[in-house]
Amino acid sequence: MSSWYRRRDHNILFNGFAFLTCGLLTGVVVAAAAFPVAAMSGLAARAGNTAFASLPSEIKEFKSPQITRIYANDNRTQIAQFYDEFRSDVPMRDISKYMSAAMIAAEDRTFYEHNGVDIKGVARAMVSNNQGKAGKQGASTITMQLVRMSLAYSATNPQEVVDATKDTPKRKVTEMKYAMQLEKQLDKEQIVERYLNIAPFGKQTYGIFAASQVYFNRKPKDLTIGQAAMLAGIVRAPSYYDPTTTEGYDELLKRRNNYVLPGMVLTGAITQAEADKAMKEPIPKQVRQISNGCVAVAKNEWGFFCDFFYRWWMGREEFGPTAYDRERRLKAGGYRITTTLDIKGQADARKNVNDEISDGNKNALLLAGVQPGSGKVRLLAANRKFKLDDRAHPANKISSDPAKARKGLRGTYPNTTNPLLTGGGDITGYQAGSVMKMFTMVAALEKGYPLAYTIKAEKQYRSGYIISSSNDSACEGTHFWCPQNSGGGGEGVYNMWTGFGKSINTYFVPLEERVGAENVVDVAKRFGVKFRAPSDAELAQPGNSHQWGAFTLGVSSTTPLDMANAYATLAGDGMYCEPTPIEQITTQAGEKLDVGKPQCTRATSPDVARATLDATRCPVGDSAQLGSCNGATARATRDVVGHPVFGKTGTTDADKTAALIAGTTQLVVAGYLVNPDWQAHRDHMEHSTVNPAVWNTLADYMKGEPKIQFKTPSSRKIAVGDQRSIPGVECLPMSRARSRVDGAGFSVWVGQPVDSKCPEGTAAGTEPDGRTIKGGVVVINPSNGKGAAKPGADPALPPPRR
């Protein structure tokens, strides 16, 4: 198409002399003045009979490129648009009556008199051009111009485009044949309507809808006489009649006032008084800038979601076999796409991020929100503007990565188009720490370990996982991995509620050993973890994971979207749903495409999901329904959100990442605080930054929503297991007490001395007491003999316990 536009700009419509010599219309020009139009039409048809007969009778069906518009989930707020040509077809009833009149006056004043070919115009142009008169004349009617553009748009290969646009006698004959046929199929109003919707108006605008928007920021039906005449004047040569240039402005003003408006008077469309008034209407010297794609999104907080949608579309084979086909379909298909983006939720998330950290901070606070049970992505927010940095006047600071800084490379702050929240390209994700322990818990439950399963955790645990003996995490003098708890300490007896609530590393590593690291990794895959980093992908391969002991502590790279959706799988009753940005895709014809709907597969059983979720209520200050929490790492979450809530915090070695995931039955929000440019940074990421952003975003989203309780498993056995009574050992000698508990089938540990009324060195009691899981850990605490009743003490009161 561009080659034709350039020829139009130079006023070379066809070579009259070559047309005469081709012999197709010999004698037609000489007779033009003597024969009526109808007779000339017949003569032209007979003269070119052979060429005409070889052409098909109808133009191939085609669709000119149309704008695809992207909306939020309210189906009203437009968040982006994509196009190759800024065009959107509108019916004649939505176009000002002055527009068609102006176009006829500018391009084809005998439009209502000819049958598609203006023979007198052809003859006049040929004679004038052949005699070398100044300013070559054209002879294409509106119908012939419509044919030319239609042939180009319906072309299936480059040669057909050339044939449709190149100045040759053959092309002119083709246009004439099709134009006369088109006049039989359509009435004049239909032809004008199609022409107005396909014509080029310059400034990357095509069709009257686009032209009205770009030049006047109004709808086509609201165009005035002067505005319609100006737009009609552009079509002859859009780059020549460009009002944003000094020369173009002057030429367009002359064309409108001296040619188009007088033509409208001549054809009876307007009066001279109306023309005189229209000549005084201003012609804009500046035009509206039209956004195209994600980097041009007016509201920068929508950019990351827009990019997620674009990458989703480009990955769908339903839209074409190649990336080129998919992009062309997006930018030319004229779809109306309603996305899952929640405008209010997104705005609240962006505000909550900004309340904690500035856009210019080298560290990035990233929030992703997903709806359980559907995979619908409701929000993606970051303290970054989704835009390209200006090369001439860059806003981005030099990268915080010393290696990149030495090369003068800039970081991703405050501007970036990298998919920081969703992954892709060189964004493989970030280590998020203990949020990954959830996968170990799922694997354990699947293997038959109940939530009440106890393990005696130590300050440091000697695992069976082999690492380099030079590694700081190796047990001294060995090649075995010896993890510790964050901050040291943490020894004691834990089950899944208490171990997850307090995030005890030395509980979850031995638990992972019992169920098999390869099974834990398999759960993560089922829950949607992508393993984008090459080293992670290698370890995640079948047969490679059995020694990946550190996986449960979150050493693999994930994105906020990955983990929000993984935790949403729990609230979705164990159904993993592929993250989707789509509510509905509708074609121009109103057809609803079945693409982007929730695609869900069972990742684990409903009971396993419900039991896991019960334990994941502990870290965020909620109460478990099936057990006791006794500890939380983000206790304020429940109070702020005000709904039943679940989730987990995460921290990596040296606090290089801080994460919080929190969710309800309606939304799960994952927040990461990271340095996306240099993950080996030396900053300490604070939960005091990421936690409020997460829980406030979830609280804002849940305002006014019903408080829905989480489901419990169909059987409590998955939670409490096979419970057995613990024998009483109070005041028994320690050896006898151990023998008695051991004989009952429990794993016996000796605890620290406690105050007790029992004699020193005897058993003060057990932790827990009463009942615990079959084969579980029972700690016998020796008495220090300091708890004997004092004068005045109530002997009925139990001895103090630690």
Secondary structure, 3 states (H helix, E strand, C coil): CHHHHHHHHCCCCCCHHHHHHCCCCCCHHHHCCCCCHHHHHHHHHHHCHHHHHCCCCCCCCCCCCECEEEECCCCCCEEEEECCCECCCCCHHHCCHHHHHHHHHHHCCCCCCCCCCCHHHHHHHHHHHHCCCCCCCCCCCHHHHHHHHHHHHCCCCHHHHHHHHCCCHHHHHHHHHHHHHHHHHCCHHHHHHHHHHHCEEECCEECHHHHHHHHHCCCHHHCCHHHHHHHHHHCCCCCCCCCCCHHHHHHHHHHHHHHHHHHHHHCCCCCHHHHHHHCCCCCCCCCCCCCCCCCCCCCHHHHHHHHHHHHHHHCCHHHCCCHHHHHHHHHHECCEEEECCCHHHHHHHHHHHHHHCCCCCCCEEEEEEECCCCCEEEEEEECCEECCCCCCCCCCCECCCHHHHHCCCECCCCEECCCCCCCECCECCEECHHHHHHHHHHHHHHCCCCCCCCEEECCECCCCCECCCCCCCECCCCCEECCECCCCCCCEEECHHHHHHCCCHHHHHHHHHHHCHHHHHHHHHHCCCCCCCHHHHHHCCCCCCCCCHHHHHCCCEECHHHHHHHHHHHHCCCEEECCECEEEEECCCCCEECCCCCCEEECCCHHHHHHHHHHCCCCCCCCCCCCCCCCCCCCHHHHHHCCCCEEEEEECHHHCCEEEEEECCCCEEEEEEECCCCCCCCCCCCHHHHHHHHHHHHHHHHCCCCCCCCCCCCCCHHHHCCEEECCCCCCCEHHHHHHHHHHCCCEEEECCCECCCCCCCEEEEEECCCEEECCCEEEEEEECCCCCCCCCCCCCCCCCCC
